[in-house]
Amino acid sequence: QVQLVESGGGLVQAGGSLRLSCTASGRINGMGWYRQGPGKQRELVATVTRGGTTNYADSVKGRFTISRDNAVNTVLLQMNSLKPEDTGVYYCYAESAISGRAYWGQGTQVTVSS
C-alpha cells in the first residue's frame, strides 16, 4: 500500500510561482503530477522516472520543472510564469515498484487569477 502526502498549491496572480510537493511511502518507480481544470478531464502535467527522466505536457514546457529525491520518495513541481489556464486540482501519483499499481494523492487546488 502506497500513501501520498501532498503540500503546496494555493492562489497566485498570473505570472507568479508556486511549488507543489508530494511524498510517497513504500518502494516507488515513476512519480508525477496530473491536473484537472474546471469542466475538463484529468491531464498529464509532468512525470519523472526513478532514474530522473522527465516528461512534460507541451502546455507547461519551459515554465514547470519536475524533480525528485529518491532518498525520501519526494517529487517536487516548481511552477513558474503561471497562467489562468493552469488553474485546477493537481494530483500527485506514484507507481508502486512492487505491484506496478498507480496511487493518487488527494489533490491540491491551484488557482491563478488574471
NORRAHU-V702988 format. One record per residue. N is the residue number from 1. RES is the residue in one letter. SS is DSSP state (a for helix, b for strand, c for the rest). D_LAST is the distance of its C-alpha to the last C-alpha in whole Angstrom. Layout:
N/RES/SS/D_LAST
N/RES/SS/D_LAST
This chain:
1/Q/c/40
2/V/c/37
3/Q/c/34
4/L/b/31
5/V/b/29
6/E/b/25
7/S/b/23
8/G/c/20
9/G/c/17
10/G/b/14
11/L/b/11
12/V/b/9
13/Q/b/6
14/A/c/5
15/G/c/9
16/G/c/11
17/S/c/13
18/L/b/15
19/R/b/19
20/L/b/20
21/S/b/24
22/C/b/27
23/T/b/31
24/A/b/33
25/S/c/37
26/G/c/40
27/R/c/40
28/I/b/37
29/N/b/37
30/G/b/33
31/M/b/30
32/G/b/27
33/W/b/23
34/Y/b/22
35/R/b/19
36/Q/b/19
37/G/c/15
38/P/c/16
39/G/c/19
40/K/c/19
41/Q/c/22
42/R/c/22
43/E/b/22
44/L/b/23
45/V/b/21
46/A/b/24
47/T/b/27
48/V/b/30
49/T/c/34
50/R/c/36
51/G/c/37
52/G/c/34
53/T/c/33
54/T/b/29
55/N/b/27
56/Y/b/24
57/A/c/22
58/D/c/21
59/S/c/17
60/V/c/17
61/K/c/20
62/G/c/20
63/R/c/17
64/F/b/19
65/T/b/22
66/I/b/24
67/S/b/27
68/R/b/30
69/D/b/33
70/N/a/36
71/A/a/38
72/V/a/36
73/N/c/34
74/T/b/31
75/V/b/28
76/L/b/25
77/L/b/21
78/Q/b/20
79/M/b/16
80/N/c/15
81/S/c/12
82/L/c/10
83/K/c/8
84/P/a/6
85/E/a/10
86/D/a/11
87/T/c/11
88/G/b/14
89/V/b/17
90/Y/b/19
91/Y/b/23
92/C/b/25
93/Y/b/28
94/A/b/32
95/E/b/35
96/S/b/38
97/A/c/41
98/I/c/43
99/S/c/43
100/G/c/40
101/R/c/38
102/A/b/34
103/Y/b/33
104/W/b/29
105/G/c/27
106/Q/c/26
107/G/c/23
108/T/b/20
109/Q/b/16
110/V/b/13
111/T/b/10
112/V/b/7
113/S/b/4
114/S/c/0
